[in-house]
Amino acid sequence: MATRTDAFAALGDPTRRAVFELLAEGPTSVGELAALLPVSRPAVSQHLRVLKDAGLVRDHAVGTRRLYQLDPDGIAAVRAYLDRFWGEALGAFKAYAEQDVDPNHERKTRR
């Protein structure tokens, strides 16, 4: 099973992010992806392999072609990881926004 670290590392590459974003539009073949990107088919295949190993992409055969699509389970795992921090970030923003500002532009906590 892939880790969240694998997913973030996989998305750290701009070309892989582009592949990932194109797959968000729906299942796509390697050839179709290569036609939309400034990289070769073999390079697209390598990027897909990294995304697949990271648990973000899955593939299935349709006739003689393989179609790649986002893996909902992998994306859900990454989202669950990020959601853990959302409440904390909102709480910190709320605390900051509720501070008073004095004329010297120094923030003071409301009481």
Order of alpha helices (4+ residues) and beta strands (2+ residues): alpha-alpha-beta-alpha-alpha-beta-beta-alpha-beta-beta
